[in-house]
């Protein structure tokens, strides 16, 4: 999800956190110090994966302004539609384009995002 929001850097750091900071050290301790063998390694990796997932969900829930993301998406879609019209040489009336970018629908989308 974070990737589709254009936050690939965050995904990189979540993977580093989950694998190198949590999974490898915890797995090594459980495998060699606690003497759990391969099960310790698997438990370490599970802990690392779930840690990075929990942090990622926290970012999605509390750190992302969904209203702003929705507006950015609507802007991108309207820009794509305009560029398609320009490339095809179409001279469609602006009313048809305005139907695609309907203000009440945009407000309904924003309201739905706020309710989540």
N, C-alpha and C positions, 0 to 999 in steps of 0.2 A: 504494500500500500504506500509506504513512504517513497518507493521508487517512482510510482505514478504521480506523486506530488512534486517530483523534481528534487527530491532530497536524497540523492544517491550517496552523498557524503555521510549523512546520518546512518544509512544502511551499512556503509563501510565500517564506521566506528562501532555499530552494534555487533557486527560480525567479529571484529577484533576483540571486543569485550567478551562476547560469548565464548569464543574459541580459545584465544590466547590468555585472557585474564582469568576466566573461570574454568573452562573445561579441561585444559591441559594441566594446570597446577592441581586442581581438585582430583582429577583422574589419576595423576601421578601419586598423590598422597594416599588415595584410597587403594591404589594398586600395590604400592611398594611398602608404605609405612603401616597401613592398617592390614595389609596382606590379604586383600580381597581378590586379588588376581584380575582376570579379565573383567569380571563383574564390576570391580572398582573403576576400571577405565570407562565402561559403559555408563555407570552412574555419574561419573564426572562429566561426560559429554552431555548427558541428559540435563544435568544441573546447568551447564553452560548454555545450552539451547534455550531452556526455559527462562533463564535469566535475561538473555538478550530479547526474547519474545516479550517478557513482562515489561522491560524498559521501553521497547518499541510501542507496545500498547499504551503505556503511560504517555509517551509523546503524542500518539494519535488522539488520546482522550483529552489531555490537559494543555498541550503546547501548540496545537494547530488551530488557527482561526478558520473554522469551516465556512463562515460567511465569505471571508476574503477568498478562500480557495474556490468556492462556487462562482464568485464573480469573475475570477481569473479564467475559469473554465469556460464560462459563457462568452467572455471576450475572445478567447482563443477560437472557440467554435464560430463566432461571427466573423472573425478575421479569415478563417479557413473558407467560409462560404463566399466571402467577398473575393478572395483570391481565385476560387474556382470559377466564379462568374467572369473575372477578368481573363483568365486563361482560355475559357471556351468562347470568349467574344460575345457572350450572351448580353442582351440588353433587356433582361427581365425587369419588370417594374419593381420599384422599391417596396411596394406593398407586399409582394410575395416574400421578399426577404424579411420584411417586418413581421410577417406571420410566423417565420421561423424564430424570431427573437421577440416573443410576445412578453410584454411586461408583466401581465398577471401570472403567466406561467413561471417567469423568473422569480416573482415574489412567492409563489407557491413552493418552488424549490428551496428558496431560502428558509421559508417557514418550516418545511419538512426537515431540513438540516438542523434547525434550532431545536426541534422537538426530540431529536435523537439523544 
